[in-house]
């Protein structure tokens, strides 16, 4: 699928989801506002009925104005100015609220207008039985003074939300759809990126295989010449070229096969007691030819007093070889490599430092990703699969170790591997 098509689909789907979300938010707010208004009407009606019953029981005429005033969204006051019995007031409040299906807990207080203070208050849970407070003889009754009572609903919003079941359900479903949509977009973009990376990998692999195959083909054509037997030096030269290119092909195939095993989590380590210093010397010797071609040098500072490890010799050799190979390839002048070992508690540290082109902070976070290759600027002759450092990290972690990198662009790199000693 083309990049433009994917971008169009992503933009269109994002606009659709945003439109649906905005519509949902609008209707939820609208429904909440309607429920809120209904709740306020029910509470006002219930409190008005309570006040009317108190006036009727006290044989007091009802005031001309509405005695109920809403002070805030969840606080109401009722002017009574007559006798108030706390037991009776709570009973009437419970009864009226239950009639109108008002299930929110509330607290009420009785205020003395003469002395301007609250003389009684209580918090009521509607889950409690009414009988618990119907006939409490210890509650006082206030007479011959001006009083009003106030009612507050601390959990008013929760009560309203509980009555919006269908809206809560639809919002939850929409949230799940949005999360699923986001995850789908993430997978699509990730697959697109992997497709591009794998395309680059195939192109690199084709080039890496094509070059030695072409070199071998040219060398074999030369060897077909019957007169070459009379030139032993030239014969040896082309035979060596074929041998080296064959080794190069073998290394490429081994890298691909190694990564295939890692993908299946089948590293298959064959651990044995090995000496890290011996492996370093072997790798340095094997890479000496490539180093001499660029007139480079390797400095060994093997300071660890004990270098024995429980490790897979083959994979550990490949790890060190990959680091040295990168140090030589990614250097624009004469490579100068320093290999240093030190004991660090129960671990041994191996540091490979070079004077290459270095790695920027942005690339340092990605160099261990599969197929990722650091942009090389003007160094166009550096080829590879982007598998080396990913392989190194996987093998080091399989040995219960860790690898870090310190580098600045243009100032070389220092890879440090920490492995447990035997």
C-alpha positions as CSV (number, residue, x, y, z in Angstrom):
1,X,0.0,0.0,0.0
2,X,1.3,3.4,-0.9
3,X,2.3,5.9,1.8
4,X,-0.1,8.5,0.5
5,X,-3.0,6.0,0.7
6,X,-2.1,5.1,4.3
7,X,-1.8,8.8,5.3
8,X,-5.3,9.4,3.7
9,X,-6.8,6.5,5.6
10,X,-5.2,7.6,8.9
11,X,-6.4,11.3,8.5
12,X,-9.9,10.2,7.4
13,X,-10.3,7.8,10.3
14,X,-8.9,10.3,12.8
15,X,-11.4,12.9,11.7
16,X,-14.2,10.4,12.0
17,X,-13.2,9.4,15.5
18,X,-12.9,13.0,16.5
19,X,-16.3,13.8,15.1
20,X,-17.9,10.9,16.9
21,X,-16.1,11.8,20.2
22,X,-17.2,15.5,20.0
23,X,-20.8,14.4,19.3
24,X,-20.8,11.9,22.2
25,X,-19.4,14.6,24.6
26,X,-22.1,17.1,23.4
27,X,-25.0,14.6,24.0
28,X,-23.5,13.4,27.3
29,X,-23.3,17.0,28.6
30,X,-26.8,17.6,27.3
31,X,-28.2,14.5,29.1
32,X,-26.3,15.4,32.3
33,X,-27.8,18.9,32.2
34,X,-31.3,17.5,31.8
35,X,-30.8,15.0,34.7
36,X,-29.4,17.8,36.8
37,X,-32.5,20.0,36.1
38,X,-34.8,17.1,36.9
39,X,-32.9,16.4,40.2
40,X,-33.2,20.1,41.2
41,X,-37.0,20.1,40.4
42,X,-37.5,16.9,42.4
43,X,-35.5,18.2,45.4
44,X,-37.3,21.5,45.4
45,X,-40.7,19.8,45.2
46,X,-39.7,17.4,48.1
47,X,-38.5,20.3,50.3
48,X,-41.6,22.3,49.6
49,X,-43.8,19.4,50.6
50,X,-41.8,19.0,53.8
51,X,-42.2,22.7,54.6
52,X,-46.0,22.5,53.9
53,X,-46.4,19.5,56.2
54,X,-44.5,21.3,59.0
55,X,-46.7,24.3,58.6
56,X,-49.8,22.1,58.6
57,X,-48.7,20.1,61.7
58,X,-48.0,23.4,63.6
59,X,-51.2,25.0,62.4
60,X,-49.1,27.8,60.9
61,X,-50.2,29.5,57.7
62,X,-47.9,28.9,54.7
63,X,-45.9,31.9,53.5
64,X,-46.9,33.7,50.4
65,X,-43.5,33.2,48.8
66,X,-41.8,29.9,48.1
67,X,-39.9,28.9,51.3
68,X,-37.4,26.9,49.4
69,X,-34.2,28.6,48.1
70,X,-31.4,26.9,46.2
71,X,-28.2,28.5,47.4
72,X,-25.8,26.5,45.2
73,X,-25.9,23.4,43.0
74,X,-26.2,21.0,46.0
75,X,-27.3,23.2,48.9
76,X,-30.9,24.2,49.7
77,X,-32.4,26.2,52.6
78,X,-36.1,26.2,53.7
79,X,-37.6,29.0,55.8
80,X,-39.9,27.6,58.4
81,X,-40.1,30.1,61.3
82,X,-42.1,27.7,63.4
83,X,-41.6,24.7,65.7
84,X,-39.2,22.1,64.3
85,X,-38.8,18.6,65.7
86,X,-35.6,17.0,64.5
87,X,-37.1,13.5,64.5
88,X,-40.0,14.6,62.4
89,X,-37.9,16.7,60.0
90,X,-35.6,13.7,59.2
91,X,-38.6,11.4,58.8
92,X,-40.3,13.8,56.4
93,X,-37.1,14.4,54.4
94,X,-36.5,10.6,54.0
95,X,-40.1,10.0,53.0
96,X,-40.3,12.8,50.4
97,X,-36.9,11.8,48.9
98,X,-37.8,8.2,48.7
99,X,-41.1,9.0,47.0
100,X,-39.2,10.8,44.2
101,X,-36.5,8.2,43.9
102,X,-33.8,10.6,45.2
103,X,-31.2,8.1,46.4
104,X,-28.3,10.4,47.2
105,X,-27.1,10.6,50.8
106,X,-27.7,14.0,52.3
107,X,-26.9,16.1,55.4
108,X,-29.3,18.6,57.0
109,X,-28.9,21.3,59.7
110,X,-31.3,23.3,61.8
111,X,-30.4,27.0,62.2
112,X,-31.5,29.4,64.9
113,X,-32.2,32.7,63.2
114,X,-32.3,34.6,66.5
115,X,-28.8,33.6,67.6
116,X,-27.5,33.1,64.1
117,X,-26.1,29.6,64.7
118,X,-26.7,26.0,63.8
119,X,-28.3,24.1,66.7
120,X,-28.5,20.7,65.1
121,X,-27.2,18.7,62.2
122,X,-27.0,15.1,60.9
123,X,-25.7,13.1,57.9
124,X,-28.2,10.6,56.5
125,X,-27.5,7.6,54.5
126,X,-30.6,6.5,52.6
127,X,-29.5,2.9,52.8
128,X,-30.2,3.1,56.6
129,X,-33.6,2.1,57.8
130,X,-36.0,5.0,58.7
131,X,-36.9,3.3,62.0
132,X,-33.4,4.0,63.4
133,X,-34.2,7.7,63.8
134,X,-38.0,7.8,63.9
135,X,-38.5,7.8,67.7
136,X,-35.2,9.1,69.2
137,X,-36.3,10.7,72.5
138,X,-33.0,12.4,73.0
139,X,-33.4,14.8,70.1
140,X,-34.7,18.3,71.1
141,X,-37.7,20.3,69.8
142,X,-37.3,24.0,69.2
143,X,-40.3,26.3,69.8
144,X,-41.2,30.0,70.0
145,X,-38.3,31.1,67.8
146,X,-37.5,31.6,64.1
147,X,-35.8,28.6,62.5
148,X,-34.9,27.4,59.0
149,X,-33.2,24.2,57.9
150,X,-30.7,23.5,55.2
151,X,-30.1,20.3,53.1
152,X,-27.0,19.5,51.2
153,X,-26.2,16.6,48.8
154,X,-22.4,15.9,48.9
155,X,-22.7,13.1,46.3
156,X,-25.1,14.9,44.0
157,X,-23.1,14.4,40.8
158,X,-22.6,10.7,41.6
159,X,-26.4,10.3,42.0
160,X,-27.0,12.0,38.6
161,X,-24.3,9.9,36.9
162,X,-25.9,6.7,38.3
163,X,-29.1,7.6,36.5
164,X,-27.3,7.9,33.2
165,X,-26.7,4.2,32.7
166,X,-27.1,4.1,28.9
167,X,-24.9,7.2,28.4
168,X,-22.1,5.7,30.6
169,X,-22.3,2.5,28.7
170,X,-22.1,4.2,25.3
171,X,-19.2,6.3,26.5
172,X,-17.4,3.2,27.7
173,X,-18.0,1.5,24.3
174,X,-16.7,4.6,22.5
175,X,-13.6,4.6,24.6
176,X,-12.9,1.0,23.8
177,X,-13.4,1.8,20.1
178,X,-10.9,4.7,20.3
179,X,-8.4,2.6,22.1
180,X,-8.8,-0.2,19.5
181,X,-8.5,2.4,16.7
182,X,-5.3,3.8,18.2
183,X,-3.8,0.4,18.6
184,X,-4.8,-0.5,15.0
185,X,-3.1,2.7,13.7
186,X,0.0,1.9,15.7
187,X,0.1,-1.6,14.2
188,X,-0.4,-0.3,10.7
189,X,2.3,2.3,11.0
190,X,4.6,-0.2,12.7
191,X,4.1,-2.7,9.9
192,X,4.7,0.0,7.3
193,X,8.0,0.9,9.0
194,X,9.0,-2.8,9.2
195,X,8.1,-3.2,5.5
196,X,10.4,-0.3,4.6
197,X,13.2,-1.6,6.9
198,X,12.9,-5.1,5.4
199,X,12.9,-3.7,1.9
200,X,16.2,-1.9,2.8
201,X,17.5,-5.1,4.3
202,X,16.7,-7.1,1.1
203,X,18.4,-4.4,-1.0
204,X,21.5,-4.4,1.2
205,X,21.6,-8.2,1.3
206,X,21.3,-8.4,-2.5
207,X,24.2,-6.0,-2.8
208,X,26.3,-7.8,-0.2
209,X,25.8,-11.2,-2.0
210,X,26.1,-9.7,-5.5
211,X,29.5,-8.2,-4.9
212,X,31.4,-11.4,-3.8
213,X,29.5,-13.5,-6.4
214,X,30.6,-11.1,-9.2
215,X,34.2,-11.1,-7.9
216,X,34.3,-14.9,-7.8
217,X,32.8,-15.0,-11.3
218,X,35.6,-12.7,-12.6
219,X,38.3,-14.7,-10.8
220,X,37.0,-18.0,-12.2
221,X,37.1,-16.6,-15.7
222,X,40.7,-15.7,-15.2
223,X,41.5,-19.1,-13.8
224,X,40.0,-20.7,-17.0
225,X,42.9,-19.3,-19.0
226,X,45.3,-22.2,-19.6
227,X,48.3,-19.8,-19.6
228,X,47.7,-18.9,-15.9
229,X,49.4,-22.1,-14.8
230,X,52.6,-20.5,-16.0
231,X,52.0,-17.6,-13.6
232,X,51.9,-19.2,-10.1
233,X,51.8,-15.8,-8.3
234,X,48.8,-14.7,-10.3
235,X,47.1,-18.1,-9.8
236,X,47.6,-17.8,-6.1
237,X,46.3,-14.2,-6.1
238,X,43.0,-15.2,-7.7
239,X,42.6,-18.3,-5.7
240,X,43.1,-16.2,-2.5
241,X,40.4,-13.8,-3.8
242,X,38.0,-16.6,-4.3
243,X,38.7,-18.0,-0.8
244,X,38.2,-14.6,0.8
245,X,35.0,-13.8,-1.0
246,X,33.7,-17.3,-0.2
247,X,34.4,-16.6,3.5
248,X,32.6,-13.3,3.1
249,X,29.5,-15.0,1.7
250,X,29.7,-17.6,4.5
251,X,29.7,-14.8,7.1
252,X,26.7,-13.1,5.6
253,X,24.8,-16.4,5.6
254,X,25.7,-17.1,9.2
255,X,24.5,-13.7,10.3
256,X,21.1,-14.2,8.6
257,X,20.8,-17.7,10.1
258,X,21.8,-16.4,13.6
259,X,19.1,-13.7,13.5
260,X,16.5,-16.3,12.4
261,X,17.4,-18.4,15.5
262,X,17.1,-15.3,17.7
263,X,13.7,-14.5,16.2
264,X,12.6,-18.0,17.3
265,X,14.2,-17.4,20.7
266,X,16.4,-20.4,20.0
267,X,19.8,-19.0,20.8
268,X,21.0,-22.5,21.8
269,X,24.0,-21.4,23.9
270,X,26.5,-24.1,24.6
271,X,28.2,-22.7,27.7
272,X,31.6,-23.8,28.7
273,X,34.5,-22.3,30.7
274,X,36.3,-19.9,28.3
275,X,39.0,-17.3,28.8
276,X,37.9,-13.9,27.5
277,X,41.5,-12.7,26.8
278,X,42.2,-15.8,24.7
279,X,39.0,-15.0,22.6
280,X,40.1,-11.4,22.2
281,X,43.5,-12.4,20.9
282,X,41.9,-14.9,18.4
283,X,39.5,-12.2,17.1
284,X,42.3,-9.6,16.8
285,X,44.4,-12.1,14.8
286,X,41.5,-13.0,12.5
287,X,40.7,-9.3,11.8
288,X,44.3,-8.3,11.3
289,X,44.2,-8.4,7.5
290,X,41.2,-6.0,7.3
291,X,42.9,-3.7,9.8
292,X,46.2,-3.6,7.9
293,X,44.3,-2.7,4.7
294,X,43.3,0.6,6.4
295,X,46.6,0.9,8.1
296,X,45.0,0.8,11.5
297,X,46.1,-0.4,14.9
298,X,44.7,-2.2,18.0
299,X,45.8,-1.5,21.5
300,X,45.2,-4.2,24.2
301,X,44.7,-3.2,27.8
302,X,43.7,-6.6,29.3
303,X,43.8,-5.6,33.0
304,X,41.3,-8.1,34.4
305,X,43.2,-10.5,36.7
306,X,40.6,-13.2,36.0
307,X,39.0,-13.6,32.6
308,X,37.2,-16.9,32.9
309,X,33.6,-17.0,31.9
310,X,30.8,-19.5,31.5
311,X,29.9,-18.6,27.9
312,X,29.3,-19.9,24.4
313,X,32.7,-19.5,22.7
314,X,31.2,-19.3,19.2
315,X,28.7,-16.5,20.0
316,X,31.1,-14.6,22.2
317,X,33.7,-14.6,19.5
318,X,31.0,-13.3,17.0
319,X,30.1,-10.5,19.5
320,X,33.7,-9.2,19.7
321,X,34.2,-9.6,16.0
322,X,31.1,-7.5,15.2
323,X,32.3,-4.7,17.5
324,X,35.8,-4.7,15.9
325,X,34.4,-5.0,12.4
326,X,32.1,-1.9,13.0
327,X,35.1,0.0,14.5
328,X,37.1,-0.6,11.3
329,X,34.2,0.0,8.8
330,X,32.9,3.2,10.4
331,X,36.2,5.1,10.4
332,X,37.1,7.6,7.7
333,X,40.8,7.6,8.5
334,X,43.3,5.2,10.1
335,X,41.4,3.1,12.7
336,X,42.8,3.2,16.2
337,X,41.0,0.7,18.5
338,X,41.5,0.1,22.2
339,X,40.3,-3.1,23.9
340,X,40.2,-2.9,27.6
341,X,39.1,-5.4,30.3
342,X,38.6,-4.8,34.0
343,X,37.1,-6.7,37.0
344,X,34.0,-5.0,38.3
345,X,32.8,-6.9,41.4
346,X,31.4,-10.2,40.3
347,X,31.5,-9.1,36.7
348,X,34.1,-8.5,34.0
349,X,33.8,-5.4,31.8
350,X,35.0,-5.4,28.2
351,X,35.3,-2.0,26.4
352,X,35.9,-1.5,22.7
353,X,36.8,2.1,21.9
354,X,37.4,3.5,18.5
355,X,38.1,6.8,16.7
356,X,35.3,6.4,14.1
357,X,32.5,8.7,13.0
358,X,30.6,8.3,16.3
359,X,26.9,8.1,16.9
360,X,24.5,10.9,17.6
361,X,22.2,10.9,20.7
362,X,19.2,10.3,18.5
363,X,20.8,7.2,16.9
364,X,22.2,5.8,20.2
365,X,18.6,4.9,21.2
366,X,18.0,2.9,18.1
367,X,21.3,1.2,17.1
368,X,20.4,-2.0,18.8
369,X,17.1,-2.3,16.9
370,X,16.8,-5.0,14.3
371,X,17.7,-3.8,10.7
372,X,18.5,-0.3,11.9
373,X,21.7,1.2,10.3
374,X,23.2,4.5,11.4
375,X,23.3,7.0,8.6
376,X,27.0,7.3,7.5
377,X,27.0,10.7,5.9
378,X,29.6,10.7,3.2
379,X,30.8,7.2,3.9
380,X,28.8,5.5,1.1
381,X,30.9,2.4,0.8
382,X,29.8,1.0,4.2
383,X,27.3,-1.8,3.6
384,X,25.6,-4.1,6.0
385,X,22.3,-5.7,7.1
386,X,21.7,-3.7,10.3
387,X,21.8,-7.0,12.2
388,X,25.2,-6.8,13.9
389,X,24.5,-4.7,17.0
390,X,21.1,-6.3,17.4
391,X,22.7,-9.7,17.4
392,X,25.4,-8.4,19.9
393,X,22.7,-7.2,22.4
394,X,20.7,-10.4,22.1
395,X,23.8,-12.6,22.8
396,X,25.0,-10.4,25.7
397,X,21.6,-10.5,27.4
398,X,21.4,-14.3,26.8
399,X,24.6,-14.5,28.9
400,X,22.9,-12.5,31.6
401,X,25.0,-9.4,30.8
402,X,24.3,-5.9,29.5
403,X,25.8,-3.6,26.9
404,X,26.0,0.2,26.8
405,X,27.5,2.7,24.4
406,X,29.1,6.1,25.0
407,X,29.6,8.2,21.9
408,X,29.4,11.7,20.4
409,X,29.0,12.4,16.7
410,X,32.5,12.6,15.1
411,X,34.3,11.5,18.2
412,X,34.2,7.7,18.0
413,X,32.4,5.1,20.2
414,X,33.0,3.1,23.3
415,X,30.9,-0.1,23.7
416,X,31.1,-1.6,27.2
417,X,29.9,-5.1,27.8
418,X,29.4,-6.4,31.4
419,X,29.4,-10.2,31.9
420,X,29.3,-12.3,35.0
421,X,32.6,-14.1,35.8
422,X,32.7,-17.8,36.2
